[in-house]
Amino acid sequence: MKRAIIESRPYLLLSLLFGISYFFVKDGNIPGMYLMFWKGAGVGFLAVYALRRAHNFEGKLIAAVMAFGALGDALIEIDLMMGAVTFIVSHCVAIWLYARHRRESTSFSQKAFAALLIPITIFIAWSLPFDRAEAPSIAAYSLFLAVMAAMAWTSGFPRYRVGIGALLFIISDLLIFSEMGFLENSRIPGLTVWPLYYVGQFLIVTGVVRTLRKEMHVPNP
């Protein structure tokens, strides 16, 4: 397994290296530009991994999802709005990907969960900030986030990898918004936001790529 990752998936290994290590250096004394690169590299190498491992159009789409995510990771350190807009682009590309890859049969409970996920996510996000002037923009962003996750959950990609990864993304962002509210002085967001986000992105890209390679009849060594 280790040899397969090193020889066949070096970009996945690099992503893990930057993604895991960023958690331990993010609160250190590293200069801002270097820290931005470090943060963006975790998901950035997931984009390269997707581009190298899946060679069809859907592979390019999931690579774009990760690339815009990585750019958002970096830009959010400069300007919150710039980062949010970049993530919205990432979510829109992901929605397009999941719409192209619909599940043939979805149970009532799965459809109901996806349908309820959207208003519940938006309502929670809207209710979190103490400054109510920030609530509308947070709710607007959360709409794209929630639709992305709902589409992931009902797509033809593995639910317990891609679907769960999208749910972790939601939880991560809600924890960010909670820093504007009841977790303003808590250490919980600082300890959980990045791990939940990175693991979510990792599950999404590996689940999508593995499925695409199976459809192209390419082995996954």
N, C-alpha and C positions, 0 to 999 in steps of 0.2 A: 504493500500500500504506500509506504513512504517513498519507495523507489519510483512508483508510478507517478506520484505527485511531483517529485523532483525532475524526472525525465520528461513526462508528458504534459505536466501542468505547472510549469515554473511560475507563471503569472498568478496562479492561485496561491502558490506558496508565498510569493512576494506580497500579495494582498493580505494574507494571514499575518505575515511579519509586520507590515505597517499597521494593519487594523488592530491587532492585539497590543502592539507596543504603544500605539497612540494613547490608549487608556492610561498608561503609566507615566506618560510625559506631558499630557495636556495641561496639567497644572504646574508645570515646571517653569524654568527660566529660559526656555528656548525662544529666540527671536521670532516675532510674529510671522514673517514670510516663510521661515523654515517650518514653523508649526502648521501653517496653512497647507504647505506641500505635504507634510507628513499626514495630516488629516485626510486630504483629498486622495492621497496615494492608496489608502486602504480600499476604497470603492473604485478608484481609477483603474487599478490592476484587475478588478473584477470585470471591467469593461473590456480590457485587452484580452482577458481570458475568454470572454464570450465571443469576441470577434475571431479569435484564433481557433476555437473549438466548434463553433456552429457557423457554417458557411452559407446558409440560405438567408432569405430576407428577414425572417423572424430572428435569426441570430444577430443581424445588424440592428434590429429594433431593441433587443434586450441589451446589446452593447451600448446603444444610445441612452437607454434608461439609466444604466450605470454611469455613463459618462456625464450626463446632466446631473445625476446625483452627486458625483464626485465634485463637479464644479460648484454645485450648491453648498456642499460641505465647506469648500474654501471661501466662497463669497459671503456666506452667512457670518464669517468672522469679521468682514469689512462692513457689511450693511445687511441688516435683517431682511429688508424688503427685497434686495437683489437676490439673496439666497432663497427666499420664499418663491419668487417668480421662477427661478431656475428649477426648483423642485416641482413647481406646477407643470413646467414643460416636461420634466421626467415622468410625472404621473400621467400626463396626457399621452405620451408615447407608450407607456405601459398599458393604458386603457386600450389603445389601438391594437397593441400586441394581443391582449387577452380577448378582444373582440374578434380577432382573426382566428383565434384558437378556442372556440367554444366547446364545452363539454356536450357530448351527444345526449346524455340523459342526466338530469339533475332532479333530485328528490324535492318534495315539497318543503321539508325542513331546511334543506340547503338553500333553496330559493328564499325562504322566509328569513333565514339568518342573514343572507346577503342584503335583502331589502331593508331589514331593520338596522343593519350595521350603519347605513348611511345617515339616517336621521339621528340615531343615538350618538354617533361620533360627532356630528355637527353640534348637537345640543350640549354634549359634555365640553367640547372645545369652547363653545360660546360662553358657557357658564363659568369657566375657570378664572379669567383675569379679574382682578379687583378693579382695574381701570376699565369701566364699561365702554369707553371710547375705542378700546382695542378689540372688543368682542366681535364686531361685524367683519373686520378683516381676517381675524383668526377663523371665524366660521366659514368665510368664503374660501380660504385656503383648505380648510378641513373637508369641504365638499369634494374637491379633487382627490384628496387623500383617501376619503371614504369610498368614493366610486372606484378608484383604483383597487382598493382592497376587496370590494364586493365583486368586481370583475375577476380578480385573481382567484377568489374563492369558488366561483362558478365556471372557471375556465377549464380547458382540457389538460392543464398542467397538474402535477401531483398536489393535492390539497394539503397534505401534511408536510409539504416542503414549501411550495410557492404560496399557498393560502396562509399557512402559519407565519411565513416570513412577512407577508403583507400585514397581518395582524400585529406582529411585533413592531413593525414600522409605525402603526397607529399608536400603540402604547407609548413608544418612544417620543413621538411628537406631543402626545397629551401630557407627558411628564414635563416636556419643555414648557408647554403652556401653563402647567401648574406652578412653575417658578414665578409666574406673574400673579399667582393667587395664593392658595393655602399652603403651598410648599415653598414659599418665597425664601424662607430662612432654613430650609431643610437640606441635608446632605443627600437625600434620596435621589433627586434628579441627577446630580453629579456622578453618582455611583452607577446609575442604571441606564441613562439615556444612550450613551455611546454603545455599550454592549448590546442592548436590545436592537438598536438601529443597525449596527454592523452585522450581527447574526441574522437579522431579518433580510438584509440585502444579500448576504452570503447564501441563505437558503433559497431566496428567489432565483438568483442567477444560476446556481448549480442545478436547481430543479428544472428550470426552463431549458438550459443547455443539454442536460441529460435526456430530456424528452425529445428535443429536436434531433439529437444525434440518433436516437432510436428510430425516429421517423425516417431519417435519411439512411437507416440501416448501417450506421457507422458504429463499430464497437466502442464501449467505454472502458478501456483498460485501466 
